[in-house]
Amino acid sequence: MESIHGDKLRGHLETMVLSTLEQGEAHGLEILHRLEEAGCGLLKLKEGSLYPALYRLEAAGQIAAVWEAEPHGRRGARRRIYRLTAKGGRTLSAGRLEWQQFVRVLGGILGAPA
């Protein structure tokens, strides 16, 4: 199967990010890894796409972020840890309903079995 990236992801990335944070808080690269793992290796995301989505979600109050206190036994810079907010949970629920409707409509158009 062909990898999924770019235009095919546009409009869905933020809902997918919210979904990964439903599993628990995470830093940016962990979110990226969760998405790639959930996509069975077919989902190809770049950090350059992920971080602007995280900033938009934070500005909208759908996720909250804090800087980790210290690097916890590793070298390097502190990481920003993101978590889902109640507003983000509601947005995720609405996004899932919207996605289900989208799949039904396209399935009907394309003649896919229901």
C-alpha positions in Angstrom: 0.0 0.0 0.0 1.2 3.5 -0.8 2.3 5.8 2.1 -0.1 8.5 3.2 1.3 12.1 3.4 0.8 15.7 2.3 -2.5 16.6 0.8 -4.2 13.3 2.0 -3.6 14.4 5.6 -4.6 18.0 5.2 -7.6 18.8 7.4 -7.3 15.6 9.5 -3.9 16.1 11.3 -5.3 18.1 14.2 -8.0 15.5 15.0 -5.4 12.8 14.7 -3.1 14.7 17.2 -6.0 15.0 19.6 -6.6 11.3 19.3 -3.0 10.5 20.2 -3.2 12.7 23.3 -6.3 10.9 24.4 -3.8 8.0 25.3 -1.9 10.4 27.6 0.4 13.3 27.6 3.4 13.3 25.3 6.1 15.5 23.8 6.1 16.3 20.1 8.3 13.5 18.9 6.3 11.0 20.9 3.1 12.2 19.3 4.8 11.8 15.9 5.8 8.2 16.8 2.3 7.4 18.1 0.8 8.6 14.8 3.3 6.6 12.7 2.8 3.5 14.8 -1.0 3.8 14.6 -0.6 4.2 10.8 1.3 0.9 10.5 4.2 2.7 8.9 2.1 4.1 6.1 1.6 7.5 7.6 4.4 9.8 6.8 4.5 13.0 8.8 7.2 15.6 9.2 8.0 17.6 12.2 7.4 20.7 10.1 3.7 19.7 9.8 3.2 18.5 13.4 4.5 21.5 15.4 2.4 24.1 13.7 -0.7 21.9 14.3 0.3 21.6 18.0 0.7 25.4 18.2 -2.8 25.9 16.6 -4.4 23.4 19.0 -2.8 25.1 22.0 -3.9 28.5 20.9 -7.4 27.2 20.5 -7.4 25.7 24.0 -7.7 22.2 22.8 -4.4 21.1 24.3 -2.3 22.5 27.1 1.5 22.4 27.2 4.2 22.8 29.9 8.0 22.6 29.7 9.3 19.5 31.5 11.2 20.4 34.6 14.4 18.7 33.6 15.6 16.3 30.9 15.0 13.2 33.1 18.2 11.3 32.7 18.9 12.2 29.1 21.0 14.9 27.5 19.6 17.7 25.5 17.0 20.4 25.8 13.9 20.3 27.8 10.8 19.1 26.0 7.3 20.6 25.8 4.8 18.1 27.1 1.3 18.3 25.6 -2.0 17.1 27.1 -5.6 17.0 25.9 -8.0 19.5 27.5 -11.7 19.1 28.1 -12.3 21.3 25.1 -10.0 19.2 23.0 -11.9 16.1 24.1 -15.1 17.6 22.8 -13.4 18.7 19.6 -12.1 15.1 19.1 -15.6 13.6 19.6 -17.0 16.1 17.0 -14.2 15.3 14.7 -14.8 11.6 14.9 -18.5 12.1 14.0 -17.5 14.3 11.1 -15.0 11.7 9.9 -17.7 8.9 10.1 -20.1 11.0 8.0 -17.3 11.8 5.5 -16.5 8.1 5.1 -20.2 7.2 4.6 -20.7 9.9 2.0 -17.5 9.1 0.0 -18.2 5.4 0.3 -21.6 5.9 -1.2 -20.2 8.0 -4.0 -17.4 5.5 -4.7 -19.6 2.5 -4.4 -17.8 1.1 -1.4 -19.6 -1.5 0.7 -21.2 0.0 3.8 
